[in-house]
Amino acid sequence: MKLTIGYLYGDLMNIYGDIGNIIALKKRLEWRGIEVEVRVKSQESRVNKGEIDLYFFGGGQDQQQTLVASDLESSGKGRIIKEEVERGVPLLSICGGYQLLGEYYKPHNSQKLPGVGIFPVYTEASHDRMIGNIVIDSMFNTLVGFENHSGKTYLKKGAIPLGMVKTGFGNNGSDKSEGCIYKNAIGCYMHGSLLPKNPKLADWLLEKALKVKYGKEVKLAVLDDELENKAQQIAVSRFG
């Protein structure tokens, strides 16, 4: 078996260790003997239907988000990614990537950046800096990570949050929600330590990718996640 991971705008949207999520996905496949290829898809790239089995979209600053928002719309990449998510292709987006996959992101003193419309959310810049360790309760049980954002994201009616905040700020620092989940797509503010510290979530993404690609349930071999689970437990004990 083989999976192809699409790293969306990896040259522009990669802050706060977001590439750690790519590394975690890649290693968890390799440890199981599953071939993996990572393709960076940026401004000069094409995105074709059926080419990518699992998408990852990291965070970036407003300058980079402006470039990426324009490219997603003008190149047609956004439309194709949305169509792929609709057929079940899994996706993980963090911070700026999450914001650009909602309805819109409104920076300070600038026009709204149009979003792809995968997640029923919208984001507006604020003067509050929401930074620190975050612990949430979710369908994956406890998730831990690190957030650093000033944009405030609001879920529209019917939107499903990834989880509810126990410690930290989450989407907007006020309603206790964190992230959004739609089909097999996840958006959140938990940066590069998310998948290394939460192996169940990483394996959920991988299993969904394998199921969509091969048309059948694929049960991943069990890995020794002692260190990963200890890292999560220590984070929960310190910050949860």
C-alpha atoms as one frame of an Amber mdcrd trajectory, in Angstrom:
protein
   0.000   0.000   0.000   0.987   3.614  -0.522  -0.325   7.004   0.533   0.447
  10.393  -0.971   0.344  13.314   1.444  -0.251  16.769  -0.012   1.470  19.518
   1.971  -0.451  22.635   0.954   1.784  25.699   0.578   4.518  24.116   2.674
   6.938  26.854   1.586   4.619  29.647   2.789   2.467  28.151   5.546   4.765
  26.465   8.052   5.119  28.185  11.414   5.383  26.984  15.019   6.637  23.548
  14.036   3.740  22.616  11.761   5.990  20.331   9.731   6.031  18.113  12.835
   2.601  16.899  11.763   3.945  15.839   8.361   6.854  14.032  10.022   4.488
  12.191  12.390   2.228  11.001   9.549   5.182   9.925   7.429   6.920   7.976
  10.189   3.748   6.246  11.363   3.264   4.930   7.846   6.904   3.912   7.385
   6.973   2.076  10.733   4.136  -0.061   9.394   5.795  -0.779   6.073   3.418
   1.461   4.112   5.017   3.499   1.343   4.507   7.251   1.616   5.230  10.237
  -0.610   4.956  13.883   0.460   4.212  16.414  -2.270   4.373  20.134  -1.556
   1.589  21.920  -3.409   2.209  25.654  -3.664   1.634  28.560  -6.033   3.347
  26.980  -9.021   1.786  23.551  -8.470  -1.301  21.882  -9.845  -3.674  19.885
  -7.684  -5.454  17.103  -9.531  -8.430  15.059  -8.394  -7.410  11.697  -6.996
  -3.731  12.657  -6.752  -3.582  13.306  -2.997  -4.751  10.835  -0.361  -4.389
  13.101   2.692  -4.016  16.886   2.830  -2.149  18.970   5.401  -2.350  22.779
   5.562  -0.271  24.663   8.147  -0.289  28.163   9.558   1.147  31.428   8.263
   1.225  35.178   8.759  -1.212  37.630   7.128   1.179  38.378   4.256   1.445
  34.715   3.331  -2.272  34.145   3.865  -3.074  36.912   1.383  -0.937  35.234
  -1.284  -2.365  31.813  -0.567  -5.999  32.972  -0.495  -5.545  34.535  -3.919
  -3.937  31.398  -5.336  -6.565  29.060  -3.897  -9.246  31.055  -5.692  -7.545
  31.956  -8.968  -5.907  28.585  -9.635  -8.937  26.477  -8.816  -7.045  24.592
  -6.111  -9.599  25.566  -3.503 -12.477  24.150  -5.535 -10.662  20.864  -6.140
  -9.674  20.479  -2.483 -13.268  21.108  -1.432 -14.526  18.486  -3.896 -11.975
  15.988  -2.589 -13.049  16.609   1.010 -16.664  16.045  -0.047 -15.777  12.572
  -1.294 -14.101  11.769   2.011 -10.411  12.556   1.500  -9.061  13.469   4.973
  -7.498  16.837   5.689  -5.831  18.472   8.669  -5.494  22.251   8.723  -3.897
  24.391  11.411  -4.363  28.075  12.280  -3.968  30.077   9.036  -4.780  27.049
   6.925  -7.903  26.453   9.017  -8.932  30.084   8.606  -8.583  29.968   4.811
 -10.727  26.851   4.581 -13.624  28.589   6.316 -15.896  31.197   4.760 -13.477
  34.109   5.132 -10.658  35.639   7.159 -10.765  39.379   7.896  -7.274  40.769
   8.711  -6.677  44.129  10.392  -7.166  47.132   8.079  -7.593  44.954   5.013
 -10.302  43.394   2.901 -11.713  39.984   3.699  -9.741  37.066   2.315 -12.201
  34.652   0.700 -12.167  31.151   2.121 -12.664  27.819   0.403 -15.851  27.132
   2.356 -15.102  23.647   3.652 -15.710  24.575   7.287 -18.844  26.547   8.276
 -16.788  29.110  10.191 -15.474  32.647   9.737 -12.468  34.393  11.288 -11.749
  37.996  12.192  -8.470  39.469  13.413  -8.365  40.749  16.970  -5.902  42.573
  19.207  -5.841  39.649  21.651  -2.926  37.234  21.430  -4.059  33.736  22.349
  -0.926  31.768  23.065   0.005  28.773  25.183  -0.638  25.112  25.764  -4.146
  23.863  25.067  -6.047  20.788  26.267  -9.438  19.812  24.863 -12.034  17.063
  25.190 -12.950  15.639  21.799 -14.277  12.589  19.937 -10.655  11.407  20.111
 -10.744  11.727  23.908  -8.189  14.213  25.251  -6.099  16.177  22.764  -3.157
  18.399  23.695  -1.288  20.993  21.666   0.060  24.527  21.455  -1.787  27.557
  20.075  -0.556  30.984  18.991  -3.056  33.173  17.157  -4.852  36.515  17.232
  -7.566  35.591  14.749 -10.887  34.677  16.352 -12.878  31.965  14.631 -16.622
  31.594  15.077 -18.644  28.500  14.243 -21.854  28.987  12.317 -25.077  27.227
  13.226 -24.727  23.478  12.793 -20.928  23.489  12.747 -19.314  20.719  14.780
 -16.299  21.710  16.914 -13.310  19.403  17.098 -13.670  19.619  20.864 -14.258
  21.763  23.912 -11.481  23.605  25.714 -10.372  22.518  29.186  -7.230  24.676
  29.215  -6.371  27.397  26.697  -8.315  29.642  24.351  -9.477  27.621  21.344
 -11.374  29.181  18.455 -12.012  32.593  19.968 -11.276  32.562  23.696 -14.914
  32.966  24.693 -17.205  30.081  23.681 -14.838  27.243  24.736 -14.952  25.580
  21.318 -11.797  24.507  19.511 -11.546  23.728  15.830 -14.138  22.319  13.491
 -14.696  18.910  11.930 -16.494  18.280   8.641 -16.622  14.758   7.211 -12.958
  13.641   7.407 -11.569  17.195   7.470 -10.297  18.846  10.645  -9.404  22.466
  11.254  -7.942  23.717  14.542  -5.420  26.013  16.232  -3.174  23.265  17.628
   0.204  23.590  15.919   3.120  21.257  15.157   2.972  19.198  18.316  -0.580
  18.035  17.612  -0.017  14.680  15.888   3.252  13.734  17.644   1.469  14.041
  21.010  -1.865  12.622  19.849  -1.173   9.381  17.947  -4.837   8.301  17.928
  -5.721  11.345  15.866  -2.811  10.704  13.491  -3.936   7.108  12.956  -7.556
   8.193  12.421  -6.422  10.401   9.526  -4.301   7.590   8.073  -7.074   5.006
   8.327  -9.548   7.355   6.629  -7.044   7.984   3.830  -6.487   4.269   3.278
 -10.224   3.542   3.306 -10.994   6.194   0.689  -8.097   5.159  -1.540  -8.579
   1.383  -1.385 -12.340   1.251  -0.847 -12.211  -0.888   2.272 -11.539  -0.671
   5.993  -7.811  -0.921   6.735  -6.798  -1.712  10.292  -3.384  -0.272  11.031
  -0.840  -2.380  12.878  -0.451  -1.398  16.522   2.627   0.706  17.286   4.463
   1.158  20.567   3.195   4.615  21.512   4.561   4.638  25.058   6.612   7.800
  24.572   3.860   9.605  22.680   1.303   8.753  25.351   3.685   9.844  28.111
   4.189  13.194  26.366   0.420  13.638  26.231  -0.075  12.600  29.865   2.618
  14.995  31.077   1.004  17.850  29.116  -2.377  17.040  30.638  -0.932  16.858
  34.170   0.860  20.186  33.768  -1.739  22.181  31.858  -5.042  20.279  31.967
